[in-house]
Amino acid sequence: MGNPIIIPSILVSATASKLRSLFFVIALLLSGGSAFSADRVYQKPSDFIRGSLGEIPANKAIVLDATQQKTVRAILGKRYKTTSIRHWSVGKKTAFILEEIGKTEYITTGYVVSGGKISTVKVLVYRETHGWEVARPAFTKQFEGAQLKGGNQLSRAAKNIAGATLSVRALTKLARLALYLDSIK
């Protein structure tokens, strides 16, 4: 017979390592790459504004002065990403498109405020890998009718979702911010 093939053990372990890597890449591709890209677009901001207000009116901006920036910092626990915040109004309804970081990524959320109360909350784009449950209507409806009370707190608390604590906090902070912005517009 022929000579037996002798494979050094270092080649066997290198091959096993390559097979594990190949398996990981295939699994990642089959999962849609969700470990790296978690963007979930639920609704375009323009569609949210049109659906909430019946049209897309000209936008206006609230330019925060130093005192207002201090209040926003107290609401969010940090500075907002910009000092000029756009909003759209029709009659007594005002729509805001706001963003806050959940754990590591921004959550884009639409809020409609009417008469000092939240009438609509909708997660528009969710970029985190966990906690997407905050986009469910069963969660966002908790904010409807909420208003600001003393200390810029909400008149009603949203129930937490296990595994989505940071996202719940982000949406709650943005609800407080939307109500505050509506009061100073």
C-alpha positions as CSV (number, residue, x, y, z in Angstrom):
1,M,0.0,0.0,0.0
2,G,1.1,3.7,0.0
3,N,2.7,5.7,2.6
4,P,0.4,6.8,5.4
5,I,-0.3,10.6,5.5
6,I,1.0,12.1,8.7
7,I,-0.7,15.4,9.6
8,P,1.1,17.5,12.3
9,S,-1.2,18.4,15.2
10,I,-0.7,22.1,14.7
11,L,-2.4,21.8,11.3
12,V,-5.3,20.0,12.8
13,S,-5.9,22.7,15.4
14,A,-5.5,25.5,12.8
15,T,-8.1,23.7,10.6
16,A,-10.5,23.4,13.5
17,S,-10.1,27.1,14.3
18,K,-10.8,28.0,10.6
19,L,-13.9,25.8,10.6
20,R,-15.2,27.5,13.8
21,S,-14.6,30.9,12.1
22,L,-16.3,29.8,8.9
23,F,-19.3,28.5,10.9
24,F,-19.6,31.8,12.8
25,V,-19.5,33.8,9.5
26,I,-22.2,31.5,7.9
27,A,-24.4,31.8,11.0
28,L,-24.0,35.6,11.0
29,L,-25.0,35.8,7.3
30,L,-28.0,33.6,7.9
31,S,-29.1,35.8,10.8
32,G,-29.1,38.8,8.5
33,G,-26.1,40.3,10.3
34,S,-28.2,41.4,13.2
35,A,-25.3,41.4,15.5
36,F,-23.8,44.4,13.8
37,S,-26.8,46.2,12.2
38,A,-29.9,46.5,14.3
39,D,-31.7,49.4,12.5
40,R,-35.4,48.8,12.5
41,V,-37.3,51.5,10.6
42,Y,-40.9,51.5,11.8
43,Q,-42.0,54.7,10.1
44,K,-40.3,57.6,8.2
45,P,-40.4,60.8,10.2
46,S,-42.3,62.6,7.4
47,D,-44.9,59.9,7.4
48,F,-45.3,60.2,11.1
49,I,-45.8,64.0,10.9
50,R,-48.3,63.7,8.0
51,G,-50.2,60.9,9.8
52,S,-50.3,62.7,13.1
53,L,-51.1,66.2,11.9
54,G,-52.9,65.5,8.6
55,E,-50.3,67.4,6.6
56,I,-46.6,68.4,6.8
57,P,-46.6,72.0,7.8
58,A,-43.5,74.2,7.7
59,N,-41.2,73.4,10.5
60,K,-40.3,75.8,13.2
61,A,-37.3,75.7,15.6
62,I,-37.0,76.2,19.3
63,V,-33.5,77.7,20.0
64,L,-32.7,76.9,23.6
65,D,-31.2,79.7,25.6
66,A,-28.9,79.0,28.6
67,T,-31.7,78.6,31.1
68,Q,-33.7,76.2,28.8
69,Q,-30.5,74.2,28.1
70,K,-30.0,73.8,31.9
71,T,-33.6,72.5,32.2
72,V,-33.1,70.1,29.2
73,R,-29.9,68.9,30.8
74,A,-31.8,68.2,34.1
75,I,-34.5,66.2,32.2
76,L,-32.1,64.1,30.1
77,G,-29.2,63.9,32.6
78,K,-26.9,65.3,29.9
79,R,-27.0,67.9,27.1
80,Y,-29.2,67.3,24.1
81,K,-27.3,66.8,20.9
82,T,-28.4,70.2,19.5
83,T,-29.6,73.6,20.9
84,S,-32.1,74.1,18.0
85,I,-35.0,71.6,18.0
86,R,-37.5,71.5,15.2
87,H,-41.2,71.0,15.6
88,W,-44.3,71.0,13.4
89,S,-47.7,72.4,14.5
90,V,-51.2,72.3,13.2
91,G,-53.9,73.9,15.4
92,K,-53.2,72.8,19.0
93,K,-51.1,69.7,18.0
94,T,-47.3,69.9,17.9
95,A,-45.1,67.1,16.6
96,F,-41.5,66.6,17.7
97,I,-39.0,64.1,16.3
98,L,-36.5,63.5,19.1
99,E,-33.5,61.2,19.6
100,E,-32.0,59.7,22.7
101,I,-29.4,57.0,23.2
102,G,-30.8,53.8,24.7
103,K,-27.6,51.8,25.6
104,T,-25.3,52.7,22.8
105,E,-27.4,53.8,19.8
106,Y,-30.0,56.5,19.1
107,I,-33.7,55.8,19.3
108,T,-35.6,58.1,17.0
109,T,-39.1,58.7,18.4
110,G,-42.0,60.9,17.3
111,Y,-44.2,62.7,19.9
112,V,-47.4,64.6,19.5
113,V,-48.4,67.0,22.2
114,S,-51.8,68.7,22.4
115,G,-53.1,70.8,25.2
116,G,-50.0,70.1,27.4
117,K,-50.6,66.3,27.1
118,I,-49.0,63.6,25.0
119,S,-51.4,62.3,22.5
120,T,-49.1,60.1,20.4
121,V,-45.8,58.3,20.8
122,K,-44.2,56.3,18.0
123,V,-40.7,54.8,17.8
124,L,-39.7,55.6,14.3
125,V,-36.2,54.1,14.1
126,Y,-34.7,51.6,16.6
127,R,-31.0,51.0,16.3
128,E,-30.2,49.0,19.5
129,T,-29.8,45.2,19.4
130,H,-32.0,44.7,22.4
131,G,-35.1,46.4,23.9
132,W,-37.0,46.8,20.7
133,E,-40.2,46.0,22.6
134,V,-40.5,49.7,23.4
135,A,-41.7,50.2,19.8
136,R,-44.8,48.1,20.5
137,P,-48.1,50.1,20.7
138,A,-48.9,48.4,24.0
139,F,-45.9,50.1,25.5
140,T,-46.1,53.5,23.8
141,K,-49.8,53.9,24.7
142,Q,-48.8,54.2,28.3
143,F,-47.6,57.8,27.6
144,E,-50.9,59.0,26.1
145,G,-52.5,61.6,28.3
146,A,-49.3,62.1,30.3
147,Q,-48.4,65.6,31.3
148,L,-45.6,67.4,33.2
149,K,-46.0,67.8,36.9
150,G,-43.5,69.3,39.4
151,G,-39.8,68.8,38.7
152,N,-40.5,68.1,35.0
153,Q,-41.7,64.6,35.9
154,L,-44.4,62.7,34.0
155,S,-47.8,62.5,35.6
156,R,-47.8,58.8,35.0
157,A,-45.0,56.3,34.9
158,A,-44.3,53.8,32.1
159,K,-44.0,50.2,33.2
160,N,-40.5,48.8,32.7
161,I,-39.8,46.0,30.2
162,A,-37.3,43.3,31.3
163,G,-34.2,43.6,29.0
164,A,-35.2,47.0,27.8
165,T,-34.7,49.2,30.8
166,L,-32.4,51.7,29.1
167,S,-34.7,52.0,26.1
168,V,-37.7,52.6,28.5
169,R,-35.7,55.3,30.3
170,A,-34.8,56.9,27.0
171,L,-38.4,57.1,25.8
172,T,-39.5,58.4,29.2
173,K,-36.9,61.2,29.1
174,L,-37.9,62.1,25.6
175,A,-41.6,62.2,26.6
176,R,-40.6,64.7,29.4
177,L,-38.6,66.7,26.9
178,A,-41.4,66.8,24.3
179,L,-43.8,68.2,27.0
180,Y,-41.2,70.7,28.2
181,L,-40.5,71.9,24.6
182,D,-44.2,72.2,23.9
183,S,-44.5,74.5,27.0
184,I,-41.7,76.9,25.8
185,K,-42.4,76.9,22.0
